[in-house]
């Protein structure tokens, strides 16, 4: 699908009247003088472009790109001057289409391409990838939302373990969790410290409970010589 700017330019082309006999203005796009545009009354009619591959100057209509598609090539010349003169003559005698005719030709060619089996297959594959991406994004969002609605893990740990019990931290099974718990608690502490006070009483109460539980875990880690905050 073409962007808004391309659609705007198309509407501008369709809304104008074109006169082949008006003054032609030549504008070079680059300092090297390898690409030129030919205008009549600020309407783009043609391109003159040097082709390194062909070692020739190519003449294109207002929609053509001869360096990309050979079918867009309207004429060639051996010199820059010869190319601009030929492009001017082709505008005057009708060998080059008007901007509107060039746009209509381009639209017709695009429509033919879209009906090719290969294009239909690519379009279907692209739509399937997009649909799959949307499904994955929705599933990820649903999973994150379900996770947020669950009891925080540190609350579940506080209910299952007595963090004030020094023997808990001497247990080999619980001590094996310590490296992972340190990293996790560091993240929790920073999140809680960065959260503003909730204007909702229930949320404020829940945040206070989370902070108290987190503080208990922090105290036990720090008593064991582990500085969670400065990690």
Phi and psi in degrees as GROMACS dihedral restraints (atoms count N, CA, C in turn):
[ dihedral_restraints ]
;  ai    aj    ak    al  type     phi  dphi    fc
    3     4     5     6     1   -76.7    20    10
    4     5     6     7     1   149.6    20    10
    6     7     8     9     1   -74.2    20    10
    7     8     9    10     1   175.5    20    10
    9    10    11    12     1   -63.7    20    10
   10    11    12    13     1   -34.6    20    10
   12    13    14    15     1   -67.8    20    10
   13    14    15    16     1   -41.9    20    10
   15    16    17    18     1   -63.4    20    10
   16    17    18    19     1   -40.5    20    10
   18    19    20    21     1   -66.0    20    10
   19    20    21    22     1   -37.8    20    10
   21    22    23    24     1   -63.7    20    10
   22    23    24    25     1   -43.9    20    10
   24    25    26    27     1   -63.2    20    10
   25    26    27    28     1   -38.0    20    10
   27    28    29    30     1   -62.4    20    10
   28    29    30    31     1   -43.3    20    10
   30    31    32    33     1   -64.3    20    10
   31    32    33    34     1   -36.6    20    10
   33    34    35    36     1   -64.1    20    10
   34    35    36    37     1   -41.5    20    10
   36    37    38    39     1   -63.5    20    10
   37    38    39    40     1   -43.0    20    10
   39    40    41    42     1   -71.0    20    10
   40    41    42    43     1   -21.6    20    10
   42    43    44    45     1   -91.3    20    10
   43    44    45    46     1    -1.2    20    10
   45    46    47    48     1  -104.2    20    10
   46    47    48    49     1   160.9    20    10
   48    49    50    51     1  -104.7    20    10
   49    50    51    52     1   145.4    20    10
   51    52    53    54     1  -123.2    20    10
   52    53    54    55     1   136.4    20    10
   54    55    56    57     1  -125.8    20    10
   55    56    57    58     1   114.7    20    10
   57    58    59    60     1   -67.7    20    10
   58    59    60    61     1   -19.7    20    10
   60    61    62    63     1   -94.3    20    10
   61    62    63    64     1     3.6    20    10
   63    64    65    66     1   -72.5    20    10
   64    65    66    67     1   167.2    20    10
   66    67    68    69     1   -62.4    20    10
   67    68    69    70     1   135.2    20    10
   69    70    71    72     1   -98.7    20    10
   70    71    72    73     1   128.3    20    10
   72    73    74    75     1  -107.8    20    10
   73    74    75    76     1   129.4    20    10
   75    76    77    78     1  -102.8    20    10
   76    77    78    79     1   127.6    20    10
   78    79    80    81     1  -130.3    20    10
   79    80    81    82     1   119.5    20    10
   81    82    83    84     1   -85.7    20    10
   82    83    84    85     1   133.8    20    10
   84    85    86    87     1   -80.4    20    10
   85    86    87    88     1   -26.9    20    10
   87    88    89    90     1  -131.9    20    10
   88    89    90    91     1   162.7    20    10
   90    91    92    93     1   -66.9    20    10
   91    92    93    94     1   -29.6    20    10
   93    94    95    96     1   -72.3    20    10
   94    95    96    97     1   -14.8    20    10
   96    97    98    99     1    69.0    20    10
   97    98    99   100     1    42.2    20    10
   99   100   101   102     1  -104.5    20    10
  100   101   102   103     1   -14.4    20    10
  102   103   104   105     1  -136.9    20    10
  103   104   105   106     1   125.7    20    10
  105   106   107   108     1  -126.7    20    10
  106   107   108   109     1   151.9    20    10
  108   109   110   111     1  -116.8    20    10
  109   110   111   112     1   141.6    20    10
  111   112   113   114     1  -113.4    20    10
  112   113   114   115     1   123.7    20    10
  114   115   116   117     1  -117.5    20    10
  115   116   117   118     1   150.0    20    10
  117   118   119   120     1  -129.6    20    10
  118   119   120   121     1   118.0    20    10
  120   121   122   123     1    53.6    20    10
  121   122   123   124     1    46.0    20    10
  123   124   125   126     1    66.9    20    10
  124   125   126   127     1     8.1    20    10
  126   127   128   129     1   -99.6    20    10
  127   128   129   130     1   127.3    20    10
  129   130   131   132     1   -73.8    20    10
  130   131   132   133     1   124.9    20    10
  132   133   134   135     1  -108.6    20    10
  133   134   135   136     1   -33.2    20    10
  135   136   137   138     1  -159.6    20    10
  136   137   138   139     1   161.5    20    10
  138   139   140   141     1  -117.6    20    10
  139   140   141   142     1   146.1    20    10
  141   142   143   144     1  -121.4    20    10
  142   143   144   145     1   123.9    20    10
  144   145   146   147     1  -142.2    20    10
  145   146   147   148     1   137.7    20    10
  147   148   149   150     1   -80.5    20    10
  148   149   150   151     1   130.3    20    10
  150   151   152   153     1  -106.5    20    10
  151   152   153   154     1   111.9    20    10
  153   154   155   156     1   -64.8    20    10
  154   155   156   157     1   -36.8    20    10
  156   157   158   159     1   -65.7    20    10
  157   158   159   160     1   -44.2    20    10
  159   160   161   162     1   -88.2    20    10
  160   161   162   163     1   -15.6    20    10
  162   163   164   165     1    56.9    20    10
  163   164   165   166     1    42.4    20    10
  165   166   167   168     1  -144.9    20    10
  166   167   168   169     1   162.2    20    10
  168   169   170   171     1   -89.6    20    10
  169   170   171   172     1   126.4    20    10
  171   172   173   174     1  -101.8    20    10
  172   173   174   175     1   144.4    20    10
  174   175   176   177     1  -114.8    20    10
  175   176   177   178     1   127.4    20    10
  177   178   179   180     1  -127.4    20    10
  178   179   180   181     1   155.3    20    10
  180   181   182   183     1   -79.3    20    10
  181   182   183   184     1  -174.1    20    10
  183   184   185   186     1   -67.9    20    10
  184   185   186   187     1   -16.6    20    10
  186   187   188   189     1  -107.5    20    10
  187   188   189   190     1    -8.2    20    10
  189   190   191   192     1   -80.8    20    10
  190   191   192   193     1   154.8    20    10
  192   193   194   195     1  -139.9    20    10
  193   194   195   196     1    85.6    20    10
  195   196   197   198     1   -65.0    20    10
  196   197   198   199     1   -25.6    20    10
  198   199   200   201     1   -75.7    20    10
  199   200   201   202     1   -12.3    20    10
  201   202   203   204     1  -103.5    20    10
  202   203   204   205     1   -44.5    20    10
  204   205   206   207     1  -128.0    20    10
  205   206   207   208     1   120.5    20    10
  207   208   209   210     1   -62.7    20    10
  208   209   210   211     1   -28.3    20    10
  210   211   212   213     1   -66.8    20    10
  211   212   213   214     1   -18.4    20    10
  213   214   215   216     1   -83.6    20    10
  214   215   216   217     1    -7.0    20    10
  216   217   218   219     1   -69.5    20    10
  217   218   219   220     1   123.9    20    10
  219   220   221   222     1  -104.3    20    10
  220   221   222   223     1   -22.2    20    10
  222   223   224   225     1  -178.3    20    10
  223   224   225   226     1   163.0    20    10
  225   226   227   228     1  -137.4    20    10
  226   227   228   229     1   159.8    20    10
  228   229   230   231     1  -150.1    20    10
  229   230   231   232     1   158.2    20    10
  231   232   233   234     1   -86.7    20    10
  232   233   234   235     1   -15.5    20    10
  234   235   236   237     1  -132.4    20    10
  235   236   237   238     1   159.3    20    10
  237   238   239   240     1   -63.1    20    10
  238   239   240   241     1   -45.6    20    10
  240   241   242   243     1   -63.2    20    10
  241   242   243   244     1   -42.4    20    10
  243   244   245   246     1   -63.4    20    10
  244   245   246   247     1   -35.7    20    10
  246   247   248   249     1   -68.4    20    10
  247   248   249   250     1   -44.1    20    10
  249   250   251   252     1   -66.8    20    10
  250   251   252   253     1   -37.7    20    10
  252   253   254   255     1   -67.3    20    10
  253   254   255   256     1   -39.8    20    10
  255   256   257   258     1   -67.1    20    10
  256   257   258   259     1   -41.2    20    10
  258   259   260   261     1   -61.6    20    10
  259   260   261   262     1   -41.4    20    10
  261   262   263   264     1   -62.2    20    10
  262   263   264   265     1   -44.3    20    10
  264   265   266   267     1   -64.6    20    10
  265   266   267   268     1   -37.5    20    10
  267   268   269   270     1   -69.1    20    10
  268   269   270   271     1   -32.1    20    10
  270   271   272   273     1   -66.5    20    10
  271   272   273   274     1   -45.1    20    10
  273   274   275   276     1   -66.1    20    10
  274   275   276   277     1   -42.1    20    10
  276   277   278   279     1   -93.4    20    10
  277   278   279   280     1     1.3    20    10
  279   280   281   282     1    93.5    20    10
  280   281   282   283     1    -0.7    20    10
  282   283   284   285     1   -66.3    20    10
  283   284   285   286     1   -28.3    20    10
  285   286   287   288     1   -97.4    20    10
  286   287   288   289     1   133.8    20    10
  288   289   290   291     1   -72.4    20    10
  289   290   291   292     1   161.1    20    10
  291   292   293   294     1   -66.7    20    10
  292   293   294   295     1   162.3    20    10
  294   295   296   297     1   -54.8    20    10
  295   296   297   298     1   -36.8    20    10
  297   298   299   300     1   -67.5    20    10
  298   299   300   301     1   -43.4    20    10
  300   301   302   303     1   -64.5    20    10
  301   302   303   304     1   -38.3    20    10
  303   304   305   306     1   -65.5    20    10
  304   305   306   307     1   -40.4    20    10
  306   307   308   309     1   -64.4    20    10
  307   308   309   310     1   -42.9    20    10
  309   310   311   312     1   -63.4    20    10
  310   311   312   313     1   -39.2    20    10
  312   313   314   315     1   -63.6    20    10
  313   314   315   316     1   -42.7    20    10
  315   316   317   318     1   -64.9    20    10
  316   317   318   319     1   -41.9    20    10
  318   319   320   321     1   -63.3    20    10
  319   320   321   322     1   -41.7    20    10
  321   322   323   324     1   -64.4    20    10
  322   323   324   325     1   -40.9    20    10
  324   325   326   327     1   -66.7    20    10
  325   326   327   328     1   -39.5    20    10
  327   328   329   330     1   -63.2    20    10
  328   329   330   331     1   -40.6    20    10
  330   331   332   333     1   -64.6    20    10
  331   332   333   334     1   -39.7    20    10
  333   334   335   336     1   -63.8    20    10
  334   335   336   337     1   -41.8    20    10
  336   337   338   339     1   -61.7    20    10
  337   338   339   340     1   -39.4    20    10
  339   340   341   342     1   -66.7    20    10
  340   341   342   343     1   -21.4    20    10
  342   343   344   345     1   -90.6    20    10
  343   344   345   346     1    -4.7    20    10
  345   346   347   348     1   -69.3    20    10
  346   347   348   349     1   144.2    20    10
  348   349   350   351     1   -55.7    20    10
  349   350   351   352     1   -39.5    20    10
  351   352   353   354     1   -65.1    20    10
  352   353   354   355     1   -38.9    20    10
  354   355   356   357     1   -69.6    20    10
  355   356   357   358     1   -40.1    20    10
  357   358   359   360     1   -61.7    20    10
  358   359   360   361     1   -42.5    20    10
  360   361   362   363     1   -64.1    20    10
  361   362   363   364     1   -44.6    20    10
  363   364   365   366     1   -63.3    20    10
  364   365   366   367     1   -38.9    20    10
  366   367   368   369     1   -65.5    20    10
  367   368   369   370     1   -41.6    20    10
  369   370   371   372     1   -64.1    20    10
  370   371   372   373     1   -42.0    20    10
  372   373   374   375     1   -64.0    20    10
  373   374   375   376     1   -39.6    20    10
  375   376   377   378     1   -64.7    20    10
  376   377   378   379     1   -42.7    20    10
  378   379   380   381     1   -64.7    20    10
  379   380   381   382     1   -38.0    20    10
  381   382   383   384     1   -65.4    20    10
  382   383   384   385     1   -40.9    20    10
  384   385   386   387     1   -64.0    20    10
  385   386   387   388     1   -41.4    20    10
  387   388   389   390     1   -64.8    20    10
  388   389   390   391     1   -41.6    20    10
  390   391   392   393     1   -65.0    20    10
  391   392   393   394     1   -41.0    20    10
  393   394   395   396     1   -63.6    20    10
  394   395   396   397     1   -40.4    20    10
  396   397   398   399     1   -63.0    20    10
  397   398   399   400     1   -40.9    20    10
  399   400   401   402     1   -64.7    20    10
  400   401   402   403     1   -40.9    20    10
  402   403   404   405     1   -63.1    20    10
  403   404   405   406     1   -42.8    20    10
  405   406   407   408     1   -65.3    20    10
  406   407   408   409     1   -41.9    20    10
  408   409   410   411     1   -62.6    20    10
  409   410   411   412     1   -41.7    20    10
  411   412   413   414     1   -66.1    20    10
  412   413   414   415     1   -42.8    20    10
  414   415   416   417     1   -63.6    20    10
  415   416   417   418     1   -39.9    20    10
  417   418   419   420     1   -64.9    20    10
  418   419   420   421     1   -41.6    20    10
  420   421   422   423     1   -64.4    20    10
  421   422   423   424     1   -42.0    20    10
  423   424   425   426     1   -62.6    20    10
  424   425   426   427     1   -41.8    20    10
  426   427   428   429     1   -64.9    20    10
  427   428   429   430     1   -42.0    20    10
  429   430   431   432     1   -64.5    20    10
  430   431   432   433     1   -38.6    20    10
  432   433   434   435     1   -67.1    20    10
  433   434   435   436     1   -41.8    20    10
  435   436   437   438     1   -62.9    20    10
  436   437   438   439     1   -38.7    20    10
  438   439   440   441     1   -64.0    20    10
  439   440   441   442     1   -40.7    20    10
  441   442   443   444     1   -67.1    20    10
  442   443   444   445     1   -30.2    20    10
  444   445   446   447     1   -77.7    20    10
  445   446   447   448     1   -17.6    20    10
  447   448   449   450     1   -77.1    20    10
  448   449   450   451     1   163.1    20    10
  450   451   452   453     1   -62.7    20    10
  451   452   453   454     1   131.8    20    10
  453   454   455   456     1   -56.4    20    10
  454   455   456   457     1   147.3    20    10
  456   457   458   459     1   -62.5    20    10
  457   458   459   460     1   -35.9    20    10
  459   460   461   462     1   -70.6    20    10
  460   461   462   463     1   -25.6    20    10
  462   463   464   465     1   -69.7    20    10
  463   464   465   466     1   -42.1    20    10
  465   466   467   468     1   -62.8    20    10
  466   467   468   469     1   -39.8    20    10
  468   469   470   471     1   -65.8    20    10
  469   470   471   472     1   -38.3    20    10
  471   472   473   474     1   -65.7    20    10
  472   473   474   475     1   -31.9    20    10
  474   475   476   477     1   -76.1    20    10
  475   476   477   478     1   -31.8    20    10
  477   478   479   480     1   -86.1    20    10
  478   479   480   481     1   -26.0    20    10
  480   481   482   483     1  -129.3    20    10
  481   482   483   484     1   150.8    20    10
  483   484   485   486     1   -97.0    20    10
  484   485   486   487     1   101.7    20    10
  486   487   488   489     1   -69.2    20    10
  487   488   489   490     1   -15.8    20    10
  489   490   491   492     1   -82.0    20    10
  490   491   492   493     1    -7.6    20    10
  492   493   494   495     1   -82.2    20    10
  493   494   495   496     1   112.2    20    10
  495   496   497   498     1   -63.9    20    10
  496   497   498   499     1   -25.8    20    10
  498   499   500   501     1   -68.3    20    10
  499   500   501   502     1   -24.9    20    10
  501   502   503   504     1   -60.9    20    10
  502   503   504   505     1   -39.6    20    10
  504   505   506   507     1   -80.7    20    10
  505   506   507   508     1   -10.4    20    10
  507   508   509   510     1   -91.8    20    10
  508   509   510   511     1   -10.3    20    10
  510   511   512   513     1   -68.7    20    10
  511   512   513   514     1   131.7    20    10
  513   514   515   516     1   -63.2    20    10
  514   515   516   517     1   -38.2    20    10
  516   517   518   519     1   -66.7    20    10
  517   518   519   520     1   -41.1    20    10
  519   520   521   522     1   -76.9    20    10
  520   521   522   523     1   -35.0    20    10
  522   523   524   525     1   -62.0    20    10
  523   524   525   526     1   -28.0    20    10
  525   526   527   528     1   -66.0    20    10
  526   527   528   529     1   -20.4    20    10
  528   529   530   531     1   -84.5    20    10
  529   530   531   532     1   -12.0    20    10
  531   532   533   534     1   -58.4    20    10
  532   533   534   535     1   -46.2    20    10
  534   535   536   537     1   -59.4    20    10
  535   536   537   538     1   -42.7    20    10
  537   538   539   540     1   -70.7    20    10
  538   539   540   541     1   -36.5    20    10
  540   541   542   543     1   -65.4    20    10
  541   542   543   544     1   -35.4    20    10
  543   544   545   546     1   -63.8    20    10
  544   545   546   547     1   -48.1    20    10
  546   547   548   549     1   -62.3    20    10
  547   548   549   550     1   -43.5    20    10
  549   550   551   552     1   -65.1    20    10
  550   551   552   553     1   -45.5    20    10
  552   553   554   555     1   -66.5    20    10
  553   554   555   556     1   -32.5    20    10
  555   556   557   558     1   -60.0    20    10
  556   557   558   559     1   -43.4    20    10
  558   559   560   561     1   -65.9    20    10
  559   560   561   562     1   -42.4    20    10
  561   562   563   564     1   -62.3    20    10
  562   563   564   565     1   -45.1    20    10
  564   565   566   567     1   -60.8    20    10
  565   566   567   568     1   -44.8    20    10
  567   568   569   570     1   -64.3    20    10
  568   569   570   571     1   -39.6    20    10
  570   571   572   573     1   -63.2    20    10
  571   572   573   574     1   -45.2    20    10
  573   574   575   576     1   -67.3    20    10
  574   575   576   577     1   -38.7    20    10
  576   577   578   579     1   -66.9    20    10
  577   578   579   580     1   -30.3    20    10
  579   580   581   582     1   -86.7    20    10
  580   581   582   583     1   -16.9    20    10
  582   583   584   585     1   -74.1    20    10
  583   584   585   586     1   132.8    20    10
  585   586   587   588     1   -71.6    20    10
  586   587   588   589     1   163.0    20    10
  588   589   590   591     1   -67.3    20    10
  589   590   591   592     1   128.6    20    10
  591   592   593   594     1   -74.3    20    10
  592   593   594   595     1   136.9    20    10
  594   595   596   597     1   -73.6    20    10
  595   596   597   598     1   -11.3    20    10
  597   598   599   600     1   -89.4    20    10
  598   599   600   601     1   121.3    20    10
  600   601   602   603     1   -54.1    20    10
  601   602   603   604     1   -43.6    20    10
  603   604   605   606     1   -60.9    20    10
  604   605   606   607     1   -43.2    20    10
  606   607   608   609     1   -66.8    20    10
  607   608   609   610     1   -38.1    20    10
  609   610   611   612     1   -62.2    20    10
  610   611   612   613     1   -43.1    20    10
  612   613   614   615     1   -62.5    20    10
  613   614   615   616     1   -43.0    20    10
  615   616   617   618     1   -64.6    20    10
  616   617   618   619     1   -41.7    20    10
  618   619   620   621     1   -63.9    20    10
  619   620   621   622     1   -38.8    20    10
  621   622   623   624     1   -63.6    20    10
  622   623   624   625     1   -40.9    20    10
  624   625   626   627     1   -63.9    20    10
  625   626   627   628     1   -43.9    20    10
  627   628   629   630     1   -59.6    20    10
  628   629   630   631     1   -41.0    20    10
  630   631   632   633     1   -66.9    20    10
  631   632   633   634     1   -38.6    20    10
  633   634   635   636     1   -66.3    20    10
  634   635   636   637     1   -42.8    20    10
  636   637   638   639     1   -64.3    20    10
  637   638   639   640     1   -44.9    20    10
  639   640   641   642     1   -62.0    20    10
  640   641   642   643     1   -36.9    20    10
  642   643   644   645     1   -66.3    20    10
  643   644   645   646     1   -36.9    20    10
  645   646   647   648     1   -62.3    20    10
  646   647   648   649     1   -45.8    20    10
  648   649   650   651     1   -63.8    20    10
  649   650   651   652     1   -41.9    20    10
  651   652   653   654     1   -60.5    20    10
  652   653   654   655     1   -44.1    20    10
  654   655   656   657     1   -60.9    20    10
  655   656   657   658     1   -41.5    20    10
  657   658   659   660     1   -68.4    20    10
  658   659   660   661     1   -38.4    20    10
  660   661   662   663     1   -65.8    20    10
  661   662   663   664     1   -41.8    20    10
  663   664   665   666     1   -69.3    20    10
  664   665   666   667     1   -33.3    20    10
  666   667   668   669     1   -67.0    20    10
  667   668   669   670     1   -22.5    20    10
  669   670   671   672     1   -89.7    20    10
  670   671   672   673     1     7.8    20    10
  672   673   674   675     1    86.0    20    10
  673   674   675   676     1    20.3    20    10
  675   676   677   678     1  -113.0    20    10
  676   677   678   679     1   115.8    20    10
  678   679   680   681     1   -90.5    20    10
  679   680   681   682     1   104.8    20    10
  681   682   683   684     1   -77.8    20    10
  682   683   684   685     1   -40.0    20    10
  684   685   686   687     1   -66.7    20    10
  685   686   687   688     1   -39.6    20    10
  687   688   689   690     1   -90.7    20    10
  688   689   690   691     1     6.0    20    10
